[in-house]
Amino acid sequence: MKCSASQRLALRSEAQASGCVLFTGQPSQRYAQISDDEGAMTLAHRLAFALAHGPIPDGMLVCHHCDTPRCVNVEHLFLGTIA
């Protein structure tokens, strides 16, 4: 039985004393990647945000209040722009 993306995200995440939840899967540059339910690679923090809040609008970034790129704690994530 294949795990869903949300199950894989949970299985590969570790809570930290700082409040961050770090994704421990394979990193891509500074940010960790994970495959979504369709098999496409996506950034772990973007998947976590989308699972919690729904689709990410075009042109929007998922930013970290904690400035920790591997953090997938949805309480640390918010939508923003490059500006």
C-alpha distance (Angstrom), angle and dihedral (degrees) to the residues before:
residue distance angle dihedral
M1 . . .
K2 3.79 . .
C3 3.81 118.7 .
S4 3.79 119.7 -124.2
A5 3.79 119.8 -117.8
S6 3.81 90.5 -105.1
Q7 3.83 90.4 52.6
R8 3.83 92.1 48.6
L9 3.80 90.0 48.0
A10 3.82 91.1 52.1
L11 3.82 93.7 44.9
R12 3.81 91.9 52.0
S13 3.80 98.5 44.8
E14 3.80 128.1 93.7
A15 3.81 125.6 -164.4
Q16 3.80 114.9 -129.9
A17 3.81 130.4 -154.8
S18 3.82 87.3 -114.6
G19 3.81 90.6 65.3
C20 3.79 92.3 -107.8
V21 3.79 118.6 126.6
L22 3.80 106.1 -147.6
F23 3.78 121.2 -151.3
T24 3.80 106.5 -135.1
G25 3.80 98.1 -166.3
Q26 3.79 125.6 107.9
P27 3.81 111.8 -49.2
S28 3.78 123.0 -136.5
Q29 3.77 107.6 -154.3
R30 3.83 103.4 -50.5
Y31 3.82 96.0 -23.5
A32 3.81 127.5 67.9
Q33 3.79 120.3 -123.8
I34 3.79 131.2 -147.0
S35 3.79 132.9 174.3
D36 3.78 116.9 -109.3
D37 3.81 124.0 -136.6
E38 3.84 90.4 -82.1
G39 3.81 91.9 53.0
A40 3.82 95.9 -107.8
M41 3.80 116.9 135.9
T42 3.79 115.6 -114.8
L43 3.77 136.3 165.5
A44 3.82 111.7 -86.7
H45 3.81 95.1 -130.0
R46 3.82 91.2 51.4
L47 3.81 90.5 51.1
A48 3.81 91.2 48.7
F49 3.81 91.0 50.5
A50 3.82 93.2 47.0
L51 3.81 92.4 48.5
A52 3.81 90.3 52.6
H53 3.81 100.8 37.9
G54 3.79 108.8 18.0
P55 3.80 130.7 -112.1
I56 3.79 119.2 -5.3
P57 3.81 110.5 -121.1
D58 3.80 116.7 -115.2
G59 3.78 112.9 -89.1
M60 3.80 94.6 19.4
L61 3.79 125.4 119.8
V62 3.79 126.8 -148.5
C63 3.80 104.9 -127.8
H64 3.82 131.9 -168.9
H65 3.81 123.5 -125.3
C66 3.82 85.8 -162.2
D67 3.83 95.3 50.4
T68 3.82 89.4 -132.5
P69 3.83 108.1 132.0
R70 3.84 95.0 -159.0
C71 3.83 93.7 50.6
V72 3.82 114.7 115.4
N73 3.82 97.6 176.7
V74 3.81 101.6 131.5
E75 3.81 89.7 -149.0
H76 3.83 87.4 64.0
L77 3.83 94.5 49.0
F78 3.79 129.5 85.5
L79 3.79 138.7 163.7
G80 3.77 118.3 -101.6
T81 3.78 144.7 144.7
I82 3.77 133.6 -115.0
A83 3.83 87.6 -98.8
